[in-house]
Amino acid sequence: MALINPSILSADFARLAEEAKAVEGADWLHVDVMDNHFVPNLTLGVPVVESLSKATDTPLDLHLMIEDPDRWAPQYIEAGAGSVTFHAEAAAAPVRLAREIRAKGARASMALKPATPIEPYEDLLPELDMLLIMTVEPGFGGQAFLDIMLPKIRRTRELISKHGLELWLQVDGGVSDATIERCAEAGADVFVAGSAVYGADDPAKAVRDLRAKADAATAASWGCAH
């Protein structure tokens, strides 16, 4: 079954607790942490994540778009994150970091920017619980989906299957009812959706509709089991 992770970046930051409750039918709540160094934007940090984790029963999917994730990732787990994604381009020791995240009880995930190929990281895949393919340049919400990422999603799914891994494949950026089927057909099974959820009149219904579209496309193409 497809997993839908609404992005809190598209929510009303003055009402984060309410916005989190509005999507409690979602699988995870995606939280973008940006430091204005790795990406040209600044969002939120450890104290807000800690407060958010207490305000919702939906597990938190942290996406660290920051420099030095090796140092900061453990603090976000302590703040309540159930999954922590670090960027391959920013991590000094990705295998060590993935193992530390797992040891602290969270799911370990690695993200790749659009221009970063998957192939050099093939040997790292068994160390991960999820791989995130960015389908926009990281740093800002509301960007248009990059269709040129679809072949990369397919290649990544092929590598996951080749090694027989139980590895989730997440996509983030421009995911909507117009693009989610193509992502699912290419092999993604976890979908971050920002404005497509929080820009809808009924965010909870938007989550259900996106999941249904992804499941239908998955069943028609490659199949998926969690």
VOMAR-577642 format. One line per field, with one value per residue: residue number from 1; residue in three letters; x, y, z of N, C-alpha, C in turn. Coordinates in pm, 1 decimal, m for minus. Layout:
<pts>
k <- c(NUM|...) $
r <- c(ALA|...) $
n_xx <- c(X|...) $
n_yy <- c(Y|...) $
n_zz <- c(Z|...) $
ca_xx <- c(X|...) $
ca_yy <- c(Y|...) $
ca_zz <- c(Z|...) $
c_xx <- c(X|...) $
c_yy <- c(Y|...) $
c_zz <- c(Z|...) $
</pts>
This chain:
<pts>
k <- c(1|2|3|4|5|6|7|8|9|10|11|12|13|14|15|16|17|18|19|20|21|22|23|24|25|26|27|28|29|30|31|32|33|34|35|36|37|38|39|40|41|42|43|44|45|46|47|48|49|50|51|52|53|54|55|56|57|58|59|60|61|62|63|64|65|66|67|68|69|70|71|72|73|74|75|76|77|78|79|80|81|82|83|84|85|86|87|88|89|90|91|92|93|94|95|96|97|98|99|100|101|102|103|104|105|106|107|108|109|110|111|112|113|114|115|116|117|118|119|120|121|122|123|124|125|126|127|128|129|130|131|132|133|134|135|136|137|138|139|140|141|142|143|144|145|146|147|148|149|150|151|152|153|154|155|156|157|158|159|160|161|162|163|164|165|166|167|168|169|170|171|172|173|174|175|176|177|178|179|180|181|182|183|184|185|186|187|188|189|190|191|192|193|194|195|196|197|198|199|200|201|202|203|204|205|206|207|208|209|210|211|212|213|214|215|216|217|218|219|220|221|222|223|224|225|226) $
r <- c(MET|ALA|LEU|ILE|ASN|PRO|SER|ILE|LEU|SER|ALA|ASP|PHE|ALA|ARG|LEU|ALA|GLU|GLU|ALA|LYS|ALA|VAL|GLU|GLY|ALA|ASP|TRP|LEU|HIS|VAL|ASP|VAL|MET|ASP|ASN|HIS|PHE|VAL|PRO|ASN|LEU|THR|LEU|GLY|VAL|PRO|VAL|VAL|GLU|SER|LEU|SER|LYS|ALA|THR|ASP|THR|PRO|LEU|ASP|LEU|HIS|LEU|MET|ILE|GLU|ASP|PRO|ASP|ARG|TRP|ALA|PRO|GLN|TYR|ILE|GLU|ALA|GLY|ALA|GLY|SER|VAL|THR|PHE|HIS|ALA|GLU|ALA|ALA|ALA|ALA|PRO|VAL|ARG|LEU|ALA|ARG|GLU|ILE|ARG|ALA|LYS|GLY|ALA|ARG|ALA|SER|MET|ALA|LEU|LYS|PRO|ALA|THR|PRO|ILE|GLU|PRO|TYR|GLU|ASP|LEU|LEU|PRO|GLU|LEU|ASP|MET|LEU|LEU|ILE|MET|THR|VAL|GLU|PRO|GLY|PHE|GLY|GLY|GLN|ALA|PHE|LEU|ASP|ILE|MET|LEU|PRO|LYS|ILE|ARG|ARG|THR|ARG|GLU|LEU|ILE|SER|LYS|HIS|GLY|LEU|GLU|LEU|TRP|LEU|GLN|VAL|ASP|GLY|GLY|VAL|SER|ASP|ALA|THR|ILE|GLU|ARG|CYS|ALA|GLU|ALA|GLY|ALA|ASP|VAL|PHE|VAL|ALA|GLY|SER|ALA|VAL|TYR|GLY|ALA|ASP|ASP|PRO|ALA|LYS|ALA|VAL|ARG|ASP|LEU|ARG|ALA|LYS|ALA|ASP|ALA|ALA|THR|ALA|ALA|SER|TRP|GLY|CYS|ALA|HIS) $
n_xx <- c(83.9|47.4|216.1|128.4|264.1|200.7|335.5|444.2|552.1|392.7|183.0|m3.2|205.0|147.5|m43.0|33.3|m17.7|m295.0|m297.8|m153.9|m329.1|m531.7|m461.1|m456.5|m516.1|m312.9|m6.6|251.8|389.3|545.5|833.4|1014.5|1337.0|1531.4|1834.4|1930.2|2178.8|2270.6|2052.7|1882.9|1700.4|1514.1|1371.0|1248.0|1345.8|1489.9|1334.1|1071.8|1006.2|1000.3|779.9|580.7|577.1|453.9|203.9|67.3|m42.6|48.1|328.2|650.6|823.3|1123.0|1300.9|1610.1|1745.3|2012.8|2340.6|2601.7|2456.0|2536.9|2599.4|2358.5|2133.9|2085.5|1974.1|1725.6|1593.6|1574.7|1401.1|1166.3|1133.3|1035.7|1141.7|1434.5|1576.2|1871.2|2087.6|2272.7|2461.3|2543.7|2621.9|2894.3|2976.9|2796.0|2718.5|2786.9|2625.3|2365.8|2355.7|2371.4|2132.3|1944.5|2020.2|1932.8|1666.8|1507.7|1386.6|1618.3|1707.2|1809.5|1861.5|1862.1|1963.4|1823.2|2031.1|2207.8|2331.3|2199.6|2350.9|2628.2|2575.3|2482.9|2587.8|2532.9|2267.4|2159.7|2193.6|1995.0|1653.8|1484.7|1488.4|1513.7|1413.4|1459.0|1228.7|1221.8|1433.0|1578.3|1462.9|1251.7|894.5|613.7|711.3|734.2|689.3|960.2|979.9|1194.9|1307.0|1184.9|1304.7|1523.4|1396.1|1293.9|1533.2|1634.6|1439.8|1484.0|1739.6|1685.0|1515.7|1690.8|1868.9|1699.0|1575.2|1392.8|1308.6|1185.6|1082.1|1088.0|935.3|966.0|843.4|654.1|453.9|134.6|m220.2|m195.9|53.5|123.5|56.4|234.6|473.6|430.1|400.8|660.0|794.3|800.0|691.8|633.1|505.2|556.9|354.9|273.5|141.6|m61.8|m206.0|m238.8|m332.9|m580.3|m941.4|m1033.0|m808.5|m771.8|m929.1|m792.4|m555.0|m651.1|m746.6|m512.9|m367.8|m529.7|m506.6|m232.1|m213.1|m371.6|m225.0|9.9|m74.2|m137.2|105.0|389.7|357.8|354.7|460.7|441.4) $
n_yy <- c(m120.3|223.1|491.3|796.9|1104.5|1395.6|1722.4|1935.7|2176.4|2311.5|2385.7|2597.8|2774.5|2901.9|2752.5|2486.4|2253.2|2212.6|2183.3|1949.9|1767.9|1778.2|1605.0|1345.8|1096.6|1034.2|857.1|922.8|1226.4|1467.1|1648.6|1924.3|2026.2|2300.7|2483.7|2722.4|2708.2|2458.7|2452.7|2733.8|2843.9|2881.2|2698.1|2524.9|2397.7|2177.5|2229.9|2289.9|2056.6|1879.2|1978.7|1940.3|1663.5|1592.8|1684.2|1534.3|1207.5|1099.3|958.9|1118.8|1216.6|1311.2|1537.9|1625.5|1896.9|2006.7|2125.6|1923.2|1685.3|1460.7|1541.1|1654.4|1486.2|1280.1|1435.0|1506.9|1265.7|1218.5|1423.3|1323.7|1218.9|966.4|874.7|957.9|1152.0|1209.3|1406.6|1273.4|1435.3|1594.0|1449.7|1338.3|1084.2|859.7|583.1|526.6|718.1|635.2|390.8|479.8|623.1|415.3|264.2|425.6|392.3|489.4|507.8|488.3|704.8|815.6|1096.9|1212.3|1475.2|1618.7|1613.6|1424.2|1106.1|770.7|539.4|539.3|491.3|240.4|25.6|111.8|80.8|m142.8|m48.3|123.4|226.0|364.9|540.6|859.8|1021.7|1328.1|1523.4|1778.2|2070.8|2087.7|2298.5|2481.2|2489.2|2400.9|2381.3|2292.0|1959.9|1754.1|1589.4|1457.6|1309.5|1063.8|836.5|796.4|721.1|476.1|333.5|322.8|168.8|m70.4|m136.9|m175.2|m396.8|m577.8|m635.0|m744.9|m599.4|m465.9|m190.7|130.1|358.2|685.3|983.2|1333.1|1646.0|1844.4|1654.5|1547.0|1509.0|1499.8|1400.7|1184.5|923.3|865.9|860.2|642.1|435.3|431.5|326.1|431.1|428.5|574.2|888.6|1228.8|1500.6|1832.2|2114.1|1993.1|1861.5|2034.4|2255.3|2187.5|2182.8|1994.6|1847.8|1585.3|1423.5|1469.1|1333.2|1068.0|1042.2|1074.5|851.4|646.0|683.6|635.4|370.0|240.0|282.7|152.6|m113.2|m167.4|m170.3|m239.8|m353.9|m385.4|m441.0|m396.1) $
n_zz <- c(0.0|m76.8|87.0|230.6|299.6|429.4|385.7|628.5|572.2|397.9|550.3|782.2|974.7|1209.2|1323.0|1382.0|1539.4|1503.2|1226.5|1198.6|1316.1|1129.3|931.7|1027.6|928.9|767.1|678.9|770.5|903.2|726.2|787.3|711.0|765.7|744.2|705.2|600.6|491.8|373.2|206.4|53.8|254.8|559.3|816.6|1063.1|1392.0|1643.3|1890.7|1792.9|1655.7|1868.8|2011.3|1820.1|1795.8|2029.6|1988.6|1805.2|1698.7|1472.0|1321.0|1291.4|1004.0|940.0|739.0|681.0|558.8|581.2|677.3|812.9|911.5|1046.9|1300.9|1395.7|1352.7|1556.9|1764.7|1669.2|1668.7|1940.5|1991.6|1898.2|1639.9|1409.7|1179.8|1006.6|761.2|592.3|381.3|112.1|m2.3|203.2|427.0|623.3|692.6|580.6|615.9|881.7|1005.1|928.7|1062.9|1324.9|1349.5|1321.5|1546.6|1748.5|1735.8|1527.1|1184.5|921.5|663.7|339.4|131.4|m209.0|m414.0|m719.2|m919.9|m829.1|m878.4|m833.6|m853.9|m745.8|m480.7|m441.5|m285.1|m31.3|17.6|172.4|429.1|482.7|555.1|400.1|89.7|m45.3|m329.1|m459.5|m631.2|m703.7|m680.7|m363.9|m93.1|m120.0|m96.7|m311.2|m572.6|m925.3|m1042.5|m1148.5|m1433.6|m1543.2|m1347.2|m1330.7|m1471.4|m1299.8|m1063.0|m1148.1|m1198.8|m942.4|m809.1|m944.6|m851.2|m579.8|m594.7|m713.4|m506.8|m327.3|m118.5|163.4|126.0|148.2|m105.7|m147.4|m278.9|m326.6|m386.1|m578.7|m590.2|m667.7|m746.1|m1014.7|m1072.7|m912.3|m993.0|m1200.7|m1059.8|m888.8|m1075.1|m1170.1|m956.9|m697.8|m353.6|m130.6|m62.4|m54.5|1.0|m31.2|m90.9|m232.9|m43.7|186.0|55.5|m20.0|15.4|192.9|370.7|478.6|311.5|75.0|125.4|132.5|m129.9|m281.7|m196.2|m292.8|m569.9|m606.2|m517.1|m706.1|m941.3|m874.0|m840.6|m1101.2|m1224.8|m1099.3|m845.8|m486.3|m155.4|194.5) $
ca_xx <- c(0.0|120.2|217.5|116.8|325.0|180.6|447.5|403.9|605.2|282.6|77.6|0.4|298.8|89.0|m142.8|92.1|m85.4|m422.2|m269.5|m114.2|m450.6|m615.1|m418.2|m423.2|m530.8|m191.4|82.7|354.4|387.5|677.6|880.2|1135.6|1426.7|1625.3|1924.1|1976.4|2317.0|2262.9|1953.0|1864.0|1576.6|1523.4|1237.2|1229.8|1451.5|1460.4|1222.8|943.1|983.2|962.4|641.7|493.9|565.8|360.8|72.6|3.6|m9.8|107.0|474.7|717.7|920.2|1208.8|1387.5|1712.4|1814.9|2104.2|2480.6|2642.3|2351.0|2600.0|2591.6|2224.3|2029.1|2045.4|1891.9|1588.6|1533.9|1540.5|1286.9|1045.3|1123.9|1031.3|1224.4|1522.2|1640.9|1984.6|2126.4|2400.6|2553.9|2583.2|2671.8|3037.0|2992.2|2656.4|2693.2|2790.1|2508.1|2247.8|2358.5|2341.5|1988.4|1877.0|2051.3|1854.0|1527.6|1434.4|1415.0|1726.2|1676.2|1904.2|1802.1|1947.2|1918.0|1796.8|2150.7|2290.8|2290.9|2182.5|2443.0|2742.3|2531.0|2420.2|2634.7|2480.4|2123.2|2119.7|2204.8|1885.0|1514.0|1414.8|1567.7|1431.4|1450.7|1400.8|1174.1|1245.2|1551.5|1536.8|1475.4|1126.8|774.8|533.3|777.3|679.1|748.6|1057.4|955.7|1321.6|1345.6|1117.2|1399.3|1604.3|1311.8|1290.2|1663.8|1646.3|1354.4|1551.4|1849.1|1623.4|1469.3|1809.9|1928.1|1595.2|1565.7|1266.0|1347.9|1086.4|1132.5|1007.9|953.7|931.3|853.2|557.0|363.9|m5.6|m305.6|m156.2|186.5|150.2|46.6|360.1|574.6|400.9|431.3|805.7|846.8|791.7|581.2|609.5|485.0|545.7|266.4|256.6|27.0|m170.3|m284.7|m275.6|m402.5|m713.8|m1047.7|m1040.2|m677.9|m782.2|m979.6|m684.2|m465.2|m715.8|m753.1|m377.3|m332.5|m605.9|m446.3|m102.6|m236.5|m422.4|m114.2|103.8|m132.3|m137.6|239.1|494.8|319.5|430.8|416.3|516.5) $
ca_yy <- c(0.0|349.1|573.1|939.8|1184.7|1539.2|1807.3|2045.1|2300.2|2379.2|2415.4|2727.6|2757.7|2957.3|2655.9|2357.5|2142.4|2191.5|2135.5|1810.1|1690.2|1778.9|1497.0|1231.0|972.5|1013.8|754.4|995.6|1371.0|1502.0|1774.8|1973.1|2108.7|2371.6|2564.6|2838.6|2685.3|2352.7|2506.0|2877.5|2871.3|2850.2|2659.0|2502.1|2318.2|2073.7|2258.1|2280.6|1914.3|1819.5|2019.8|1878.2|1520.5|1579.1|1733.8|1444.6|1065.3|1061.2|959.1|1226.9|1182.2|1429.6|1552.5|1722.1|1968.0|2085.3|2086.6|1846.6|1600.6|1363.7|1597.2|1694.6|1383.5|1215.9|1524.0|1503.5|1140.1|1244.2|1515.5|1250.5|1173.6|822.3|850.4|1072.5|1151.2|1300.3|1415.8|1212.7|1543.1|1666.7|1360.2|1307.5|938.3|815.8|450.6|541.7|794.6|548.3|292.0|549.3|652.6|288.7|224.3|509.3|351.2|552.5|458.1|563.9|736.1|903.7|1171.2|1252.3|1587.0|1576.0|1589.4|1320.9|973.4|666.0|426.9|533.8|457.3|107.9|m57.7|164.2|58.0|m230.6|24.4|219.3|182.7|440.2|630.1|970.6|1085.4|1461.9|1549.0|1921.5|2112.5|2110.5|2432.3|2556.7|2415.4|2453.3|2376.7|2200.1|1826.7|1734.1|1460.5|1391.4|1223.4|933.9|727.4|773.2|643.6|339.0|270.1|296.9|53.7|m189.0|m170.6|m227.9|m531.8|m659.0|m677.3|m805.2|m518.8|m409.8|m49.0|221.9|455.7|806.1|1096.6|1458.7|1763.7|1853.1|1538.5|1590.0|1411.6|1496.5|1339.8|1071.4|795.5|843.1|823.9|506.2|345.3|424.2|244.0|493.0|381.1|671.9|1012.9|1353.0|1594.3|1954.0|2197.2|1906.0|1825.5|2150.1|2352.6|2133.8|2221.5|1889.0|1781.9|1441.5|1361.0|1476.7|1222.3|943.1|1040.2|1052.0|712.4|561.2|695.3|567.7|225.9|191.1|283.6|49.4|m244.2|m185.0|m173.6|m325.8|m422.4|m341.9|m492.2|m344.0) $
ca_zz <- c(0.0|m82.5|207.5|201.2|405.4|406.4|426.0|716.5|515.2|328.8|647.6|849.6|1085.1|1331.7|1371.9|1348.6|1607.1|1433.6|1091.1|1212.1|1342.8|1008.9|841.0|1111.5|853.7|688.2|732.1|842.5|882.7|674.6|846.4|645.4|847.6|656.3|788.6|525.3|448.4|272.7|112.9|78.9|326.3|701.0|861.0|1206.5|1452.5|1741.9|1982.8|1724.3|1630.4|1997.0|2039.9|1720.7|1826.0|2141.7|1947.2|1709.1|1706.4|1344.0|1334.3|1219.8|899.8|935.1|621.8|721.0|451.5|663.7|684.2|930.9|968.7|1136.2|1435.6|1438.6|1338.4|1682.9|1845.6|1617.2|1715.9|2080.9|1990.9|1865.3|1500.7|1388.0|1062.0|982.1|629.8|573.4|240.7|74.9|m36.0|324.3|532.4|619.3|704.6|569.6|673.0|1027.5|1046.2|914.0|1171.4|1450.5|1348.5|1351.3|1683.6|1838.7|1727.0|1416.8|1050.6|857.7|524.1|271.6|20.2|m320.6|m495.7|m857.4|m1001.6|m767.4|m927.1|m733.3|m871.8|m653.4|m345.7|m442.9|m174.4|95.3|30.3|284.1|556.0|488.5|558.8|296.2|6.4|m94.5|m455.3|m471.6|m764.2|m724.5|m607.1|m225.3|m37.4|m122.3|m131.4|m420.7|m702.8|m1024.9|m1050.4|m1256.1|m1500.3|m1576.7|m1234.9|m1340.1|m1498.6|m1179.6|m972.3|m1201.5|m1175.7|m798.6|m779.1|m997.8|m759.8|m458.2|m627.3|m740.5|m379.5|m244.8|3.1|209.9|132.5|93.8|m202.3|m130.6|m369.0|m260.1|m471.7|m687.1|m592.3|m666.7|m815.0|m1155.9|m1089.6|m822.6|m1064.2|m1273.6|m960.1|m844.4|m1186.4|m1181.9|m849.0|m565.5|m271.3|m24.1|m136.3|21.7|m68.9|46.3|m129.6|m280.8|74.5|267.5|m26.9|m49.5|108.6|292.8|366.0|505.5|189.4|m22.5|157.1|88.8|m275.9|m332.9|m168.0|m384.1|m703.7|m605.0|m506.6|m834.3|m1037.1|m829.9|m871.7|m1246.5|m1281.3|m1045.5|m721.3|m370.2|m24.9|309.6) $
c_xx <- c(87.2|109.4|216.0|165.1|305.0|297.9|398.6|455.9|495.8|167.9|92.0|86.7|246.1|m9.1|m92.5|21.2|m217.5|m400.2|m225.4|m236.8|m539.2|m579.9|m385.2|m450.9|m410.0|m102.1|193.2|331.2|529.9|717.7|1013.3|1213.4|1531.6|1705.8|1977.1|2125.0|2319.3|2161.3|1926.6|1729.8|1595.3|1383.7|1232.3|1338.8|1399.8|1342.5|1085.2|908.6|938.3|818.3|543.8|473.2|468.5|217.3|m0.5|45.8|50.2|259.3|539.8|828.1|1005.5|1298.3|1486.5|1784.4|1911.0|2248.1|2503.4|2528.8|2408.3|2589.9|2447.7|2118.8|1989.7|1954.9|1746.4|1518.3|1490.1|1419.6|1157.4|1031.7|1124.1|1113.2|1307.4|1593.5|1752.5|2021.0|2263.7|2505.4|2607.9|2648.0|2820.2|3060.9|2854.0|2627.1|2689.4|2666.1|2382.0|2241.7|2325.2|2192.1|1909.6|1898.0|1969.5|1703.3|1444.3|1468.1|1519.4|1697.1|1781.2|1836.8|1907.6|1884.4|1896.1|1921.3|2240.4|2244.8|2280.2|2295.9|2562.3|2705.1|2468.2|2460.3|2583.0|2336.2|2083.9|2125.8|2083.8|1749.6|1432.7|1516.6|1473.6|1491.4|1381.4|1354.6|1158.5|1378.7|1510.2|1552.7|1346.2|1010.3|708.4|597.8|711.7|759.6|842.5|1040.5|1084.8|1372.1|1284.2|1212.9|1487.6|1525.8|1307.9|1420.7|1682.5|1562.2|1419.2|1665.0|1795.4|1579.3|1586.9|1869.1|1824.7|1571.1|1422.4|1288.8|1239.2|1153.7|1039.1|1038.7|899.4|953.2|754.3|463.8|219.8|m89.5|m270.0|m24.4|206.2|143.6|174.9|471.6|555.6|435.0|581.8|868.9|845.3|675.6|553.9|610.5|468.5|461.6|241.7|131.4|m89.3|m260.2|m332.4|m340.5|m543.2|m814.7|m1057.9|m908.3|m685.1|m831.6|m871.6|m584.2|m523.8|m717.1|m616.0|m335.9|m403.5|m546.0|m314.2|m119.5|m283.5|m310.7|m13.5|52.3|m126.9|1.8|329.5|458.7|410.7|375.3|503.9|509.1) $
c_yy <- c(125.1|423.6|720.3|1020.0|1333.4|1621.1|1927.3|2179.6|2381.3|2415.6|2557.3|2713.2|2815.3|2860.2|2512.1|2239.7|2109.8|2133.8|1988.6|1721.4|1679.3|1665.1|1370.5|1096.2|942.3|909.9|814.3|1144.6|1412.5|1641.0|1813.5|2064.5|2169.0|2472.2|2692.1|2830.1|2577.7|2388.3|2651.9|2910.0|2826.4|2814.1|2644.4|2408.7|2222.6|2108.4|2245.8|2135.0|1844.7|1854.1|1950.7|1730.2|1494.8|1615.0|1640.3|1300.7|1015.3|1065.7|1064.5|1173.1|1307.2|1427.2|1664.0|1777.6|2065.6|2037.5|2008.8|1762.9|1495.7|1410.9|1611.4|1585.2|1318.5|1303.7|1524.2|1372.9|1157.8|1336.8|1447.9|1201.5|1021.7|778.7|975.7|1053.3|1254.1|1301.5|1353.6|1320.6|1614.9|1579.1|1330.5|1157.0|874.6|679.1|458.4|613.9|710.0|446.7|356.4|580.5|526.9|246.7|302.8|486.5|415.4|483.1|548.8|581.9|831.1|968.1|1205.9|1371.2|1539.9|1540.5|1478.9|1182.9|872.9|564.2|425.3|489.1|318.6|23.5|m11.2|123.8|m35.5|m161.7|114.5|151.3|252.1|522.0|734.0|1027.2|1221.1|1484.2|1699.2|1951.3|2143.2|2256.0|2510.4|2463.9|2475.4|2451.7|2274.4|2070.8|1815.2|1594.5|1384.8|1304.1|1083.7|819.1|694.5|692.7|497.8|265.7|235.2|176.9|m75.2|m233.2|m230.8|m372.7|m627.1|m715.6|m737.2|m731.6|m476.2|m260.4|37.3|320.6|576.6|909.2|1221.7|1573.7|1760.6|1734.6|1586.7|1483.6|1400.8|1422.8|1210.8|937.2|764.1|800.4|680.3|404.5|325.7|345.1|306.2|434.7|469.6|810.2|1131.4|1449.8|1714.8|2030.3|2113.1|1861.6|1950.2|2263.0|2309.2|2181.5|2121.8|1810.8|1630.3|1365.7|1361.0|1363.7|1090.8|932.1|1013.4|907.0|618.1|564.4|620.4|416.4|166.9|182.2|175.4|m88.6|m273.5|m200.7|m275.0|m398.6|m385.9|m405.8|m433.7|m444.7) $
c_zz <- c(0.0|50.2|167.8|322.0|375.5|460.7|504.7|666.5|447.1|421.9|701.0|974.2|1216.9|1395.7|1350.8|1413.8|1537.0|1294.2|1094.4|1234.2|1218.7|913.3|919.6|1045.4|767.3|755.1|818.1|819.3|846.5|724.4|783.9|738.9|754.7|737.7|722.7|488.9|340.0|164.9|149.5|143.9|470.2|749.9|1012.6|1258.3|1557.6|1833.5|1918.1|1694.7|1758.1|2033.0|1947.2|1751.4|1941.0|2102.6|1851.6|1733.5|1575.3|1356.3|1244.4|1128.9|877.0|812.2|652.9|598.6|516.8|644.5|814.1|992.6|1064.0|1282.2|1484.8|1437.7|1471.4|1769.7|1798.1|1654.6|1860.5|2091.7|1948.9|1722.8|1492.0|1268.8|1038.6|848.9|627.8|425.7|217.5|50.4|87.5|430.0|514.0|619.6|700.1|629.4|825.1|1077.9|1037.5|1027.8|1305.7|1461.2|1384.4|1497.2|1785.6|1822.7|1617.7|1285.1|986.1|709.8|467.9|151.1|m83.9|m392.1|m639.4|m938.5|m946.9|m813.4|m813.5|m738.2|m775.7|m512.7|m335.7|m322.5|m39.2|120.5|144.6|421.2|581.2|500.7|449.4|217.2|m51.3|m222.4|m460.8|m615.4|m789.4|m657.7|m463.4|m183.2|m30.7|m157.4|m254.2|m557.9|m795.6|m1028.9|m1170.0|m1316.6|m1529.3|m1462.0|m1243.9|m1375.9|m1377.8|m1076.1|m1018.5|m1175.1|m1028.5|m758.4|m828.7|m906.8|m630.2|m480.3|m649.0|m611.6|m283.4|m114.6|34.6|233.1|70.5|0.3|m202.3|m239.2|m301.2|m357.3|m586.3|m697.5|m575.6|m735.3|m962.5|m1179.0|m1011.3|m893.5|m1139.7|m1178.7|m913.7|m952.3|m1201.4|m1067.9|m711.2|m486.9|m149.8|m89.1|m40.9|m59.2|20.7|10.8|m179.9|m166.0|147.0|187.6|m61.8|54.6|223.9|288.1|387.8|382.1|81.1|m1.2|105.9|m63.0|m338.1|m313.5|m265.4|m525.0|m710.5|m599.1|m638.8|m937.4|m1002.9|m868.3|m1021.0|m1304.4|m1214.3|m917.5|m607.2|m244.9|84.4|422.1) $
</pts>
